């Protein structure tokens, strides 16, 4: 959950930084370069899950995001995601 949420946050941060107006067909793409997760407490099933991210750094192609995951209001997981801009020819 942290990876998906924070990668989405990275896309929004990159779009804002580059002045790109997001649409269904126009958005930067990013991929996870690093994912660090620290489990503090069990995440129980059945309660409300909340994920919070804070942009720590925006570079030319890289965004670093600090993440927190809460279960029923209790902090259970912290992490850091480094997401990088996916170039148009990525993977070709």
PDB file of N, CA, C and O in Angstrom:
ATOM      1  N   UNK A   1       0.817  -1.182   0.000  1.00  0.00           N
ATOM      2  CA  UNK A   1       0.000   0.000   0.000  1.00  0.00           C
ATOM      3  C   UNK A   1       0.873   1.263   0.000  1.00  0.00           C
ATOM      4  O   UNK A   1       0.571   2.236  -0.692  1.00  0.00           O
ATOM      5  N   UNK A   2       1.950   1.235   0.778  1.00  0.00           N
ATOM      6  CA  UNK A   2       2.840   2.403   0.840  1.00  0.00           C
ATOM      7  C   UNK A   2       3.439   2.685  -0.528  1.00  0.00           C
ATOM      8  O   UNK A   2       3.506   3.839  -0.951  1.00  0.00           O
ATOM      9  N   UNK A   3       3.874   1.643  -1.221  1.00  0.00           N
ATOM     10  CA  UNK A   3       4.508   1.826  -2.529  1.00  0.00           C
ATOM     11  C   UNK A   3       3.551   2.506  -3.505  1.00  0.00           C
ATOM     12  O   UNK A   3       3.915   3.489  -4.150  1.00  0.00           O
ATOM     13  N   UNK A   4       2.338   1.989  -3.615  1.00  0.00           N
ATOM     14  CA  UNK A   4       1.375   2.554  -4.573  1.00  0.00           C
ATOM     15  C   UNK A   4       0.986   3.990  -4.202  1.00  0.00           C
ATOM     16  O   UNK A   4       0.954   4.869  -5.063  1.00  0.00           O
ATOM     17  N   UNK A   5       0.697   4.219  -2.943  1.00  0.00           N
ATOM     18  CA  UNK A   5       0.269   5.555  -2.489  1.00  0.00           C
ATOM     19  C   UNK A   5       1.368   6.583  -2.730  1.00  0.00           C
ATOM     20  O   UNK A   5       1.102   7.668  -3.247  1.00  0.00           O
ATOM     21  N   UNK A   6       2.593   6.249  -2.360  1.00  0.00           N
ATOM     22  CA  UNK A   6       3.679   7.229  -2.460  1.00  0.00           C
ATOM     23  C   UNK A   6       4.164   7.414  -3.892  1.00  0.00           C
ATOM     24  O   UNK A   6       4.630   8.498  -4.243  1.00  0.00           O
ATOM     25  N   UNK A   7       4.065   6.383  -4.727  1.00  0.00           N
ATOM     26  CA  UNK A   7       4.401   6.557  -6.144  1.00  0.00           C
ATOM     27  C   UNK A   7       3.400   7.514  -6.795  1.00  0.00           C
ATOM     28  O   UNK A   7       3.776   8.337  -7.629  1.00  0.00           O
ATOM     29  N   UNK A   8       2.129   7.404  -6.413  1.00  0.00           N
ATOM     30  CA  UNK A   8       1.125   8.353  -6.881  1.00  0.00           C
ATOM     31  C   UNK A   8       1.427   9.764  -6.404  1.00  0.00           C
ATOM     32  O   UNK A   8       1.257  10.729  -7.149  1.00  0.00           O
ATOM     33  N   UNK A   9       1.875   9.881  -5.160  1.00  0.00           N
ATOM     34  CA  UNK A   9       2.264  11.193  -4.630  1.00  0.00           C
ATOM     35  C   UNK A   9       3.441  11.769  -5.412  1.00  0.00           C
ATOM     36  O   UNK A   9       3.503  12.974  -5.653  1.00  0.00           O
ATOM     37  N   UNK A  10       4.370  10.906  -5.805  1.00  0.00           N
ATOM     38  CA  UNK A  10       5.527  11.352  -6.587  1.00  0.00           C
ATOM     39  C   UNK A  10       5.085  11.900  -7.938  1.00  0.00           C
ATOM     40  O   UNK A  10       5.604  12.918  -8.397  1.00  0.00           O
ATOM     41  N   UNK A  11       4.130  11.231  -8.575  1.00  0.00           N
ATOM     42  CA  UNK A  11       3.617  11.700  -9.870  1.00  0.00           C
ATOM     43  C   UNK A  11       2.995  13.087  -9.714  1.00  0.00           C
ATOM     44  O   UNK A  11       3.236  13.973 -10.534  1.00  0.00           O
ATOM     45  N   UNK A  12       2.205  13.273  -8.674  1.00  0.00           N
ATOM     46  CA  UNK A  12       1.592  14.585  -8.443  1.00  0.00           C
ATOM     47  C   UNK A  12       2.651  15.653  -8.188  1.00  0.00           C
ATOM     48  O   UNK A  12       2.548  16.767  -8.701  1.00  0.00           O
ATOM     49  N   UNK A  13       3.673  15.313  -7.394  1.00  0.00           N
ATOM     50  CA  UNK A  13       4.744  16.270  -7.094  1.00  0.00           C
ATOM     51  C   UNK A  13       5.522  16.632  -8.358  1.00  0.00           C
ATOM     52  O   UNK A  13       5.827  17.803  -8.585  1.00  0.00           O
ATOM     53  N   UNK A  14       5.843  15.632  -9.182  1.00  0.00           N
ATOM     54  CA  UNK A  14       6.565  15.899 -10.432  1.00  0.00           C
ATOM     55  C   UNK A  14       5.733  16.755 -11.376  1.00  0.00           C
ATOM     56  O   UNK A  14       6.259  17.669 -12.011  1.00  0.00           O
ATOM     57  N   UNK A  15       4.443  16.468 -11.473  1.00  0.00           N
ATOM     58  CA  UNK A  15       3.567  17.248 -12.354  1.00  0.00           C
ATOM     59  C   UNK A  15       3.507  18.703 -11.890  1.00  0.00           C
ATOM     60  O   UNK A  15       3.599  19.626 -12.699  1.00  0.00           O
ATOM     61  N   UNK A  16       3.354  18.895 -10.593  1.00  0.00           N
ATOM     62  CA  UNK A  16       3.294  20.260 -10.059  1.00  0.00           C
ATOM     63  C   UNK A  16       4.609  20.991 -10.300  1.00  0.00           C
ATOM     64  O   UNK A  16       4.607  22.154 -10.704  1.00  0.00           O
ATOM     65  N   UNK A  17       5.731  20.318 -10.056  1.00  0.00           N
ATOM     66  CA  UNK A  17       7.065  20.908 -10.225  1.00  0.00           C
ATOM     67  C   UNK A  17       7.316  21.308 -11.684  1.00  0.00           C
ATOM     68  O   UNK A  17       7.940  22.335 -11.953  1.00  0.00           O
ATOM     69  N   UNK A  18       6.820  20.478 -12.630  1.00  0.00           N
ATOM     70  CA  UNK A  18       7.063  20.722 -14.051  1.00  0.00           C
ATOM     71  C   UNK A  18       5.931  21.514 -14.721  1.00  0.00           C
ATOM     72  O   UNK A  18       5.985  21.771 -15.923  1.00  0.00           O
ATOM     73  N   UNK A  19       4.909  21.901 -13.950  1.00  0.00           N
ATOM     74  CA  UNK A  19       3.809  22.684 -14.499  1.00  0.00           C
ATOM     75  C   UNK A  19       2.917  21.897 -15.441  1.00  0.00           C
ATOM     76  O   UNK A  19       2.340  22.469 -16.366  1.00  0.00           O
ATOM     77  N   UNK A  20       2.793  20.592 -15.221  1.00  0.00           N
ATOM     78  CA  UNK A  20       1.964  19.741 -16.070  1.00  0.00           C
ATOM     79  C   UNK A  20       0.568  19.651 -15.461  1.00  0.00           C
ATOM     80  O   UNK A  20       0.417  19.307 -14.289  1.00  0.00           O
ATOM     81  N   UNK A  21      -0.453  19.961 -16.261  1.00  0.00           N
ATOM     82  CA  UNK A  21      -1.823  19.784 -15.820  1.00  0.00           C
ATOM     83  C   UNK A  21      -2.215  18.330 -16.076  1.00  0.00           C
ATOM     84  O   UNK A  21      -2.195  17.867 -17.217  1.00  0.00           O
ATOM     85  N   UNK A  22      -2.567  17.622 -15.022  1.00  0.00           N
ATOM     86  CA  UNK A  22      -2.863  16.199 -15.140  1.00  0.00           C
ATOM     87  C   UNK A  22      -4.204  15.953 -15.816  1.00  0.00           C
ATOM     88  O   UNK A  22      -5.165  16.699 -15.628  1.00  0.00           O
ATOM     89  N   UNK A  23      -4.241  14.877 -16.614  1.00  0.00           N
ATOM     90  CA  UNK A  23      -5.480  14.394 -17.214  1.00  0.00           C
ATOM     91  C   UNK A  23      -5.345  12.884 -17.359  1.00  0.00           C
ATOM     92  O   UNK A  23      -4.310  12.310 -17.020  1.00  0.00           O
ATOM     93  N   UNK A  24      -6.390  12.248 -17.861  1.00  0.00           N
ATOM     94  CA  UNK A  24      -6.338  10.790 -18.048  1.00  0.00           C
ATOM     95  C   UNK A  24      -5.237  10.370 -19.016  1.00  0.00           C
ATOM     96  O   UNK A  24      -4.706   9.264 -18.914  1.00  0.00           O
ATOM     97  N   UNK A  25      -4.896  11.247 -19.950  1.00  0.00           N
ATOM     98  CA  UNK A  25      -3.909  10.894 -20.968  1.00  0.00           C
ATOM     99  C   UNK A  25      -2.589  11.651 -20.827  1.00  0.00           C
ATOM    100  O   UNK A  25      -1.662  11.424 -21.605  1.00  0.00           O
ATOM    101  N   UNK A  26      -2.495  12.543 -19.848  1.00  0.00           N
ATOM    102  CA  UNK A  26      -1.288  13.343 -19.707  1.00  0.00           C
ATOM    103  C   UNK A  26      -0.875  13.395 -18.242  1.00  0.00           C
ATOM    104  O   UNK A  26      -1.421  14.161 -17.447  1.00  0.00           O
ATOM    105  N   UNK A  27       0.103  12.560 -17.910  1.00  0.00           N
ATOM    106  CA  UNK A  27       0.640  12.536 -16.549  1.00  0.00           C
ATOM    107  C   UNK A  27       2.037  11.932 -16.597  1.00  0.00           C
ATOM    108  O   UNK A  27       2.286  11.011 -17.375  1.00  0.00           O
ATOM    109  N   UNK A  28       2.941  12.435 -15.783  1.00  0.00           N
ATOM    110  CA  UNK A  28       4.256  11.802 -15.718  1.00  0.00           C
ATOM    111  C   UNK A  28       4.101  10.384 -15.181  1.00  0.00           C
ATOM    112  O   UNK A  28       3.176  10.092 -14.424  1.00  0.00           O
ATOM    113  N   UNK A  29       5.006   9.521 -15.575  1.00  0.00           N
ATOM    114  CA  UNK A  29       5.026   8.162 -15.051  1.00  0.00           C
ATOM    115  C   UNK A  29       6.253   8.038 -14.158  1.00  0.00           C
ATOM    116  O   UNK A  29       7.311   8.590 -14.462  1.00  0.00           O
ATOM    117  N   UNK A  30       6.106   7.315 -13.063  1.00  0.00           N
ATOM    118  CA  UNK A  30       7.264   7.105 -12.205  1.00  0.00           C
ATOM    119  C   UNK A  30       7.329   5.642 -11.788  1.00  0.00           C
ATOM    120  O   UNK A  30       6.327   4.927 -11.802  1.00  0.00           O
ATOM    121  N   UNK A  31       8.515   5.224 -11.423  1.00  0.00           N
ATOM    122  CA  UNK A  31       8.735   3.861 -10.950  1.00  0.00           C
ATOM    123  C   UNK A  31       9.460   3.918  -9.615  1.00  0.00           C
ATOM    124  O   UNK A  31      10.142   4.895  -9.305  1.00  0.00           O
ATOM    125  N   UNK A  32       9.307   2.871  -8.837  1.00  0.00           N
ATOM    126  CA  UNK A  32       9.947   2.801  -7.531  1.00  0.00           C
ATOM    127  C   UNK A  32      11.412   2.424  -7.695  1.00  0.00           C
ATOM    128  O   UNK A  32      11.733   1.378  -8.259  1.00  0.00           O
ATOM    129  N   UNK A  33      12.296   3.280  -7.198  1.00  0.00           N
ATOM    130  CA  UNK A  33      13.731   2.996  -7.226  1.00  0.00           C
ATOM    131  C   UNK A  33      14.173   2.369  -5.909  1.00  0.00           C
ATOM    132  O   UNK A  33      15.104   1.564  -5.877  1.00  0.00           O
ATOM    133  N   UNK A  34      13.497   2.744  -4.821  1.00  0.00           N
ATOM    134  CA  UNK A  34      13.841   2.215  -3.503  1.00  0.00           C
ATOM    135  C   UNK A  34      12.595   2.245  -2.627  1.00  0.00           C
ATOM    136  O   UNK A  34      11.805   3.188  -2.674  1.00  0.00           O
ATOM    137  N   UNK A  35      12.438   1.200  -1.833  1.00  0.00           N
ATOM    138  CA  UNK A  35      11.324   1.117  -0.894  1.00  0.00           C
ATOM    139  C   UNK A  35      11.863   0.574   0.420  1.00  0.00           C
ATOM    140  O   UNK A  35      12.344  -0.557   0.489  1.00  0.00           O
ATOM    141  N   UNK A  36      11.775   1.394   1.460  1.00  0.00           N
ATOM    142  CA  UNK A  36      12.194   0.964   2.797  1.00  0.00           C
ATOM    143  C   UNK A  36      10.975   1.012   3.696  1.00  0.00           C
ATOM    144  O   UNK A  36      10.264   2.016   3.746  1.00  0.00           O
ATOM    145  N   UNK A  37      10.734  -0.095   4.414  1.00  0.00           N
ATOM    146  CA  UNK A  37       9.554  -0.210   5.259  1.00  0.00           C
ATOM    147  C   UNK A  37       9.981  -0.718   6.627  1.00  0.00           C
ATOM    148  O   UNK A  37      10.776  -1.650   6.741  1.00  0.00           O
ATOM    149  N   UNK A  38       9.433  -0.083   7.669  1.00  0.00           N
ATOM    150  CA  UNK A  38       9.689  -0.531   9.036  1.00  0.00           C
ATOM    151  C   UNK A  38       8.334  -0.799   9.695  1.00  0.00           C
ATOM    152  O   UNK A  38       7.502   0.099   9.824  1.00  0.00           O
ATOM    153  N   UNK A  39       8.132  -2.050  10.107  1.00  0.00           N
ATOM    154  CA  UNK A  39       6.885  -2.447  10.753  1.00  0.00           C
ATOM    155  C   UNK A  39       7.005  -2.204  12.253  1.00  0.00           C
ATOM    156  O   UNK A  39       7.887  -2.755  12.912  1.00  0.00           O
ATOM    157  N   UNK A  40       6.111  -1.375  12.783  1.00  0.00           N
ATOM    158  CA  UNK A  40       6.154  -1.013  14.193  1.00  0.00           C
ATOM    159  C   UNK A  40       5.186  -1.836  15.035  1.00  0.00           C
ATOM    160  O   UNK A  40       5.505  -2.225  16.158  1.00  0.00           O
ATOM    161  N   UNK A  41       4.006  -2.096  14.489  1.00  0.00           N
ATOM    162  CA  UNK A  41       2.953  -2.842  15.178  1.00  0.00           C
ATOM    163  C   UNK A  41       2.161  -3.627  14.140  1.00  0.00           C
ATOM    164  O   UNK A  41       2.185  -3.289  12.956  1.00  0.00           O
ATOM    165  N   UNK A  42       1.462  -4.670  14.570  1.00  0.00           N
ATOM    166  CA  UNK A  42       0.610  -5.402  13.618  1.00  0.00           C
ATOM    167  C   UNK A  42      -0.481  -4.497  13.043  1.00  0.00           C
ATOM    168  O   UNK A  42      -1.022  -3.636  13.738  1.00  0.00           O
ATOM    169  N   UNK A  43      -0.790  -4.704  11.781  1.00  0.00           N
ATOM    170  CA  UNK A  43      -1.884  -3.991  11.125  1.00  0.00           C
ATOM    171  C   UNK A  43      -3.084  -4.925  11.139  1.00  0.00           C
ATOM    172  O   UNK A  43      -3.149  -5.872  10.355  1.00  0.00           O
ATOM    173  N   UNK A  44      -4.025  -4.660  12.020  1.00  0.00           N
ATOM    174  CA  UNK A  44      -5.154  -5.557  12.224  1.00  0.00           C
ATOM    175  C   UNK A  44      -6.171  -5.445  11.102  1.00  0.00           C
ATOM    176  O   UNK A  44      -6.376  -4.366  10.546  1.00  0.00           O
ATOM    177  N   UNK A  45      -6.798  -6.545  10.776  1.00  0.00           N
ATOM    178  CA  UNK A  45      -7.829  -6.592   9.745  1.00  0.00           C
ATOM    179  C   UNK A  45      -9.146  -6.108  10.344  1.00  0.00           C
ATOM    180  O   UNK A  45      -9.473  -6.425  11.488  1.00  0.00           O
ATOM    181  N   UNK A  46      -9.884  -5.350   9.575  1.00  0.00           N
ATOM    182  CA  UNK A  46     -11.210  -4.944   9.994  1.00  0.00           C
ATOM    183  C   UNK A  46     -11.325  -3.489  10.411  1.00  0.00           C
ATOM    184  O   UNK A  46     -12.436  -2.967  10.511  1.00  0.00           O
ATOM    185  N   UNK A  47     -10.227  -2.834  10.650  1.00  0.00           N
ATOM    186  CA  UNK A  47     -10.285  -1.422  11.021  1.00  0.00           C
ATOM    187  C   UNK A  47     -10.017  -0.538   9.828  1.00  0.00           C
ATOM    188  O   UNK A  47      -9.744  -1.017   8.728  1.00  0.00           O
ATOM    189  N   UNK A  48     -10.099   0.765  10.060  1.00  0.00           N
ATOM    190  CA  UNK A  48      -9.817   1.737   9.015  1.00  0.00           C
ATOM    191  C   UNK A  48      -8.312   1.863   8.825  1.00  0.00           C
ATOM    192  O   UNK A  48      -7.562   1.937   9.798  1.00  0.00           O
ATOM    193  N   UNK A  49      -7.872   1.889   7.566  1.00  0.00           N
ATOM    194  CA  UNK A  49      -6.455   2.049   7.216  1.00  0.00           C
ATOM    195  C   UNK A  49      -6.278   3.444   6.616  1.00  0.00           C
ATOM    196  O   UNK A  49      -7.047   3.869   5.754  1.00  0.00           O
ATOM    197  N   UNK A  50      -5.249   4.144   7.089  1.00  0.00           N
ATOM    198  CA  UNK A  50      -4.959   5.488   6.569  1.00  0.00           C
ATOM    199  C   UNK A  50      -3.478   5.558   6.214  1.00  0.00           C
ATOM    200  O   UNK A  50      -2.620   5.160   7.002  1.00  0.00           O
ATOM    201  N   UNK A  51      -3.192   6.062   5.035  1.00  0.00           N
ATOM    202  CA  UNK A  51      -1.809   6.226   4.583  1.00  0.00           C
ATOM    203  C   UNK A  51      -1.531   7.718   4.405  1.00  0.00           C
ATOM    204  O   UNK A  51      -2.314   8.435   3.783  1.00  0.00           O
ATOM    205  N   UNK A  52      -0.409   8.174   4.957  1.00  0.00           N
ATOM    206  CA  UNK A  52      -0.015   9.574   4.825  1.00  0.00           C
ATOM    207  C   UNK A  52       1.387   9.636   4.242  1.00  0.00           C
ATOM    208  O   UNK A  52       2.264   8.855   4.611  1.00  0.00           O
ATOM    209  N   UNK A  53       1.582  10.559   3.341  1.00  0.00           N
ATOM    210  CA  UNK A  53       2.894  10.753   2.744  1.00  0.00           C
ATOM    211  C   UNK A  53       3.317  12.202   2.823  1.00  0.00           C
ATOM    212  O   UNK A  53       2.487  13.108   2.755  1.00  0.00           O
ATOM    213  N   UNK A  54       4.606  12.416   2.966  1.00  0.00           N
ATOM    214  CA  UNK A  54       5.163  13.774   2.994  1.00  0.00           C
ATOM    215  C   UNK A  54       6.323  13.826   2.009  1.00  0.00           C
ATOM    216  O   UNK A  54       7.262  13.034   2.095  1.00  0.00           O
ATOM    217  N   UNK A  55       6.246  14.765   1.076  1.00  0.00           N
ATOM    218  CA  UNK A  55       7.319  14.931   0.102  1.00  0.00           C
ATOM    219  C   UNK A  55       8.534  15.487   0.832  1.00  0.00           C
ATOM    220  O   UNK A  55       8.478  16.570   1.415  1.00  0.00           O
ATOM    221  N   UNK A  56       9.622  14.743   0.796  1.00  0.00           N
ATOM    222  CA  UNK A  56      10.858  15.141   1.468  1.00  0.00           C
ATOM    223  C   UNK A  56      11.784  15.900   0.516  1.00  0.00           C
ATOM    224  O   UNK A  56      12.462  16.848   0.914  1.00  0.00           O
ATOM    225  N   UNK A  57      11.799  15.467  -0.746  1.00  0.00           N
ATOM    226  CA  UNK A  57      12.704  16.083  -1.725  1.00  0.00           C
ATOM    227  C   UNK A  57      12.168  15.854  -3.134  1.00  0.00           C
ATOM    228  O   UNK A  57      11.679  14.771  -3.452  1.00  0.00           O
ATOM    229  N   UNK A  58      12.264  16.888  -3.979  1.00  0.00           N
ATOM    230  CA  UNK A  58      11.928  16.765  -5.405  1.00  0.00           C
ATOM    231  C   UNK A  58      13.153  17.167  -6.193  1.00  0.00           C
ATOM    232  O   UNK A  58      13.654  18.284  -6.065  1.00  0.00           O
ATOM    233  N   UNK A  59      13.632  16.244  -7.012  1.00  0.00           N
ATOM    234  CA  UNK A  59      14.771  16.520  -7.880  1.00  0.00           C
ATOM    235  C   UNK A  59      14.310  16.589  -9.325  1.00  0.00           C
ATOM    236  O   UNK A  59      13.112  16.641  -9.603  1.00  0.00           O
ATOM    237  N   UNK A  60      15.263  16.589 -10.235  1.00  0.00           N
ATOM    238  CA  UNK A  60      14.938  16.657 -11.659  1.00  0.00           C
ATOM    239  C   UNK A  60      14.131  15.435 -12.105  1.00  0.00           C
ATOM    240  O   UNK A  60      13.169  15.566 -12.862  1.00  0.00           O
ATOM    241  N   UNK A  61      14.527  14.243 -11.633  1.00  0.00           N
ATOM    242  CA  UNK A  61      13.831  13.002 -11.990  1.00  0.00           C
ATOM    243  C   UNK A  61      13.419  12.185 -10.775  1.00  0.00           C
ATOM    244  O   UNK A  61      12.758  11.156 -10.921  1.00  0.00           O
ATOM    245  N   UNK A  62      13.796  12.622  -9.580  1.00  0.00           N
ATOM    246  CA  UNK A  62      13.617  11.800  -8.388  1.00  0.00           C
ATOM    247  C   UNK A  62      12.781  12.524  -7.346  1.00  0.00           C
ATOM    248  O   UNK A  62      12.920  13.730  -7.141  1.00  0.00           O
ATOM    249  N   UNK A  63      11.906  11.762  -6.688  1.00  0.00           N
ATOM    250  CA  UNK A  63      11.118  12.281  -5.570  1.00  0.00           C
ATOM    251  C   UNK A  63      11.305  11.326  -4.391  1.00  0.00           C
ATOM    252  O   UNK A  63      11.206  10.109  -4.544  1.00  0.00           O
ATOM    253  N   UNK A  64      11.575  11.893  -3.217  1.00  0.00           N
ATOM    254  CA  UNK A  64      11.692  11.095  -1.998  1.00  0.00           C
ATOM    255  C   UNK A  64      10.495  11.428  -1.119  1.00  0.00           C
ATOM    256  O   UNK A  64      10.214  12.592  -0.838  1.00  0.00           O
ATOM    257  N   UNK A  65       9.791  10.369  -0.687  1.00  0.00           N
ATOM    258  CA  UNK A  65       8.580  10.543   0.102  1.00  0.00           C
ATOM    259  C   UNK A  65       8.696   9.755   1.400  1.00  0.00           C
ATOM    260  O   UNK A  65       9.083   8.586   1.392  1.00  0.00           O
ATOM    261  N   UNK A  66       8.358  10.399   2.516  1.00  0.00           N
ATOM    262  CA  UNK A  66       8.262   9.707   3.802  1.00  0.00           C
ATOM    263  C   UNK A  66       6.820   9.244   3.956  1.00  0.00           C
ATOM    264  O   UNK A  66       5.888   9.978   3.626  1.00  0.00           O
ATOM    265  N   UNK A  67       6.637   8.025   4.459  1.00  0.00           N
ATOM    266  CA  UNK A  67       5.302   7.444   4.537  1.00  0.00           C
ATOM    267  C   UNK A  67       4.971   6.965   5.945  1.00  0.00           C
ATOM    268  O   UNK A  67       5.844   6.539   6.701  1.00  0.00           O
ATOM    269  N   UNK A  68       3.691   7.048   6.271  1.00  0.00           N
ATOM    270  CA  UNK A  68       3.177   6.494   7.517  1.00  0.00           C
ATOM    271  C   UNK A  68       1.871   5.771   7.211  1.00  0.00           C
ATOM    272  O   UNK A  68       1.059   6.248   6.419  1.00  0.00           O
ATOM    273  N   UNK A  69       1.677   4.615   7.844  1.00  0.00           N
ATOM    274  CA  UNK A  69       0.448   3.865   7.686  1.00  0.00           C
ATOM    275  C   UNK A  69      -0.164   3.647   9.067  1.00  0.00           C
ATOM    276  O   UNK A  69       0.496   3.152   9.982  1.00  0.00           O
ATOM    277  N   UNK A  70      -1.433   4.023   9.203  1.00  0.00           N
ATOM    278  CA  UNK A  70      -2.154   3.902  10.468  1.00  0.00           C
ATOM    279  C   UNK A  70      -3.267   2.870  10.318  1.00  0.00           C
ATOM    280  O   UNK A  70      -3.926   2.814   9.279  1.00  0.00           O
ATOM    281  N   UNK A  71      -3.476   2.064  11.336  1.00  0.00           N
ATOM    282  CA  UNK A  71      -4.605   1.137  11.389  1.00  0.00           C
ATOM    283  C   UNK A  71      -5.432   1.512  12.612  1.00  0.00           C
ATOM    284  O   UNK A  71      -4.943   1.483  13.741  1.00  0.00           O
ATOM    285  N   UNK A  72      -6.677   1.859  12.374  1.00  0.00           N
ATOM    286  CA  UNK A  72      -7.573   2.301  13.453  1.00  0.00           C
ATOM    287  C   UNK A  72      -6.936   3.408  14.292  1.00  0.00           C
ATOM    288  O   UNK A  72      -7.078   3.429  15.515  1.00  0.00           O
ATOM    289  N   UNK A  73      -6.231   4.332  13.626  1.00  0.00           N
ATOM    290  CA  UNK A  73      -5.629   5.481  14.294  1.00  0.00           C
ATOM    291  C   UNK A  73      -4.284   5.229  14.938  1.00  0.00           C
ATOM    292  O   UNK A  73      -3.698   6.149  15.509  1.00  0.00           O
ATOM    293  N   UNK A  74      -3.772   4.001  14.864  1.00  0.00           N
ATOM    294  CA  UNK A  74      -2.492   3.648  15.488  1.00  0.00           C
ATOM    295  C   UNK A  74      -1.414   3.547  14.408  1.00  0.00           C
ATOM    296  O   UNK A  74      -1.594   2.850  13.409  1.00  0.00           O
ATOM    297  N   UNK A  75      -0.291   4.246  14.610  1.00  0.00           N
ATOM    298  CA  UNK A  75       0.817   4.181  13.658  1.00  0.00           C
ATOM    299  C   UNK A  75       1.415   2.777  13.681  1.00  0.00           C
ATOM    300  O   UNK A  75       1.907   2.325  14.715  1.00  0.00           O
ATOM    301  N   UNK A  76       1.372   2.087  12.538  1.00  0.00           N
ATOM    302  CA  UNK A  76       1.834   0.699  12.453  1.00  0.00           C
ATOM    303  C   UNK A  76       3.061   0.522  11.559  1.00  0.00           C
ATOM    304  O   UNK A  76       3.867  -0.382  11.781  1.00  0.00           O
ATOM    305  N   UNK A  77       3.204   1.381  10.553  1.00  0.00           N
ATOM    306  CA  UNK A  77       4.270   1.227   9.579  1.00  0.00           C
ATOM    307  C   UNK A  77       4.806   2.604   9.207  1.00  0.00           C
ATOM    308  O   UNK A  77       4.038   3.549   9.027  1.00  0.00           O
ATOM    309  N   UNK A  78       6.134   2.714   9.094  1.00  0.00           N
ATOM    310  CA  UNK A  78       6.766   3.913   8.540  1.00  0.00           C
ATOM    311  C   UNK A  78       7.651   3.464   7.384  1.00  0.00           C
ATOM    312  O   UNK A  78       8.096   2.317   7.341  1.00  0.00           O
ATOM    313  N   UNK A  79       7.900   4.366   6.458  1.00  0.00           N
ATOM    314  CA  UNK A  79       8.732   3.985   5.333  1.00  0.00           C
ATOM    315  C   UNK A  79       9.209   5.184   4.543  1.00  0.00           C
ATOM    316  O   UNK A  79       8.852   6.329   4.818  1.00  0.00           O
ATOM    317  N   UNK A  80      10.024   4.881   3.558  1.00  0.00           N
ATOM    318  CA  UNK A  80      10.514   5.894   2.631  1.00  0.00           C
ATOM    319  C   UNK A  80      10.519   5.293   1.235  1.00  0.00           C
ATOM    320  O   UNK A  80      10.978   4.170   1.023  1.00  0.00           O
ATOM    321  N   UNK A  81      10.001   6.058   0.295  1.00  0.00           N
ATOM    322  CA  UNK A  81       9.965   5.637  -1.102  1.00  0.00           C
ATOM    323  C   UNK A  81      10.771   6.635  -1.921  1.00  0.00           C
ATOM    324  O   UNK A  81      10.607   7.848  -1.784  1.00  0.00           O
ATOM    325  N   UNK A  82      11.641   6.111  -2.768  1.00  0.00           N
ATOM    326  CA  UNK A  82      12.316   6.933  -3.772  1.00  0.00           C
ATOM    327  C   UNK A  82      11.724   6.528  -5.113  1.00  0.00           C
ATOM    328  O   UNK A  82      11.838   5.379  -5.540  1.00  0.00           O
ATOM    329  N   UNK A  83      11.095   7.485  -5.762  1.00  0.00           N
ATOM    330  CA  UNK A  83      10.446   7.249  -7.036  1.00  0.00           C
ATOM    331  C   UNK A  83      11.152   8.095  -8.096  1.00  0.00           C
ATOM    332  O   UNK A  83      11.486   9.255  -7.853  1.00  0.00           O
ATOM    333  N   UNK A  84      11.375   7.509  -9.269  1.00  0.00           N
ATOM    334  CA  UNK A  84      12.055   8.232 -10.337  1.00  0.00           C
ATOM    335  C   UNK A  84      11.162   8.329 -11.564  1.00  0.00           C
ATOM    336  O   UNK A  84      10.350   7.445 -11.836  1.00  0.00           O
ATOM    337  N   UNK A  85      11.328   9.401 -12.284  1.00  0.00           N
ATOM    338  CA  UNK A  85      10.576   9.636 -13.504  1.00  0.00           C
ATOM    339  C   UNK A  85      10.896   8.539 -14.515  1.00  0.00           C
ATOM    340  O   UNK A  85      12.063   8.238 -14.768  1.00  0.00           O
ATOM    341  N   UNK A  86       9.863   7.951 -15.083  1.00  0.00           N
ATOM    342  CA  UNK A  86       9.985   6.911 -16.098  1.00  0.00           C
ATOM    343  C   UNK A  86      10.099   7.610 -17.446  1.00  0.00           C
ATOM    344  O   UNK A  86       9.151   8.248 -17.903  1.00  0.00           O
ATOM    345  N   UNK A  87      11.261   7.488 -18.078  1.00  0.00           N
ATOM    346  CA  UNK A  87      11.461   8.125 -19.380  1.00  0.00           C
ATOM    347  C   UNK A  87      10.592   7.456 -20.433  1.00  0.00           C
ATOM    348  O   UNK A  87      10.228   6.290 -20.281  1.00  0.00           O
ATOM    349  N   UNK A  88      10.255   8.176 -21.499  1.00  0.00           N
ATOM    350  CA  UNK A  88       9.383   7.659 -22.555  1.00  0.00           C
ATOM    351  C   UNK A  88       9.902   6.372 -23.159  1.00  0.00           C
ATOM    352  O   UNK A  88       9.113   5.506 -23.535  1.00  0.00           O
ATOM    353  N   UNK A  89      11.223   6.227 -23.261  1.00  0.00           N
ATOM    354  CA  UNK A  89      11.779   5.025 -23.886  1.00  0.00           C
ATOM    355  C   UNK A  89      12.152   3.965 -22.849  1.00  0.00           C
ATOM    356  O   UNK A  89      12.862   3.013 -23.171  1.00  0.00           O
ATOM    357  N   UNK A  90      11.681   4.119 -21.610  1.00  0.00           N
ATOM    358  CA  UNK A  90      12.006   3.172 -20.547  1.00  0.00           C
ATOM    359  C   UNK A  90      11.558   1.770 -20.953  1.00  0.00           C
ATOM    360  O   UNK A  90      10.411   1.566 -21.349  1.00  0.00           O
ATOM    361  N   UNK A  91      12.463   0.821 -20.851  1.00  0.00           N
ATOM    362  CA  UNK A  91      12.124  -0.578 -21.130  1.00  0.00           C
ATOM    363  C   UNK A  91      12.139  -0.955 -22.598  1.00  0.00           C
ATOM    364  O   UNK A  91      11.836  -2.102 -22.927  1.00  0.00           O
ATOM    365  N   UNK A  92      12.481  -0.037 -23.498  1.00  0.00           N
ATOM    366  CA  UNK A  92      12.495  -0.366 -24.926  1.00  0.00           C
ATOM    367  C   UNK A  92      13.873  -0.759 -25.372  1.00  0.00           C
ATOM    368  O   UNK A  92      14.077  -1.070 -26.545  1.00  0.00           O
TER     369      UNK A  92
END
